[in-house]
Amino acid sequence: MAYFSRYFDVVGLDFSMGMCCRASSNFANFGVSNVFVKQGDLRNIPFENESFDVVVCLSVIDHIPTSKEREKVVQELFRVAKHGA
């Protein structure tokens, strides 16, 4: 995320509040001010439809336990991405 923050405002989402706090602290320590980290569940992403120009999901879907839940995650990722993104 730090790489992308050089060019864009960045939003990170993590299921663990502890990891969100850790990430926020790390970004602050490195002087990165345009990264916002929010606690949430990819199966129900806490953002409005078409909120993001780009959506990136790395090393996460393989940790979702069932195919039905993985399908829901993909639907949510598409929901929050702007059309044409």
C-alpha positions, 0 to 999 in steps of 0.5 A: 500500500505504501507504494500506491500511496505515492500516487493515490489515496489508499484505503486498506481493509482488514478483518482484525482491528489489531492489524488495522491499528498496527498498519495505521501506526506503521504508516504514521511512523513513515510519514504516510498520511493518505492511507486510511485503514478500516476494520471490516469483512470482505463478505460485507465491505463497509463502503458504498457501491462504486466507491473505488477507482481500483480494487486490489485484493492480495493473498486473501481469497484463499483464506476464505473457507467456502466457495460460497463465501469466496463468491460473496467476496468477489461480488463485494469487490465488484460492488465497491469498484466503479464501473469500468474500473 
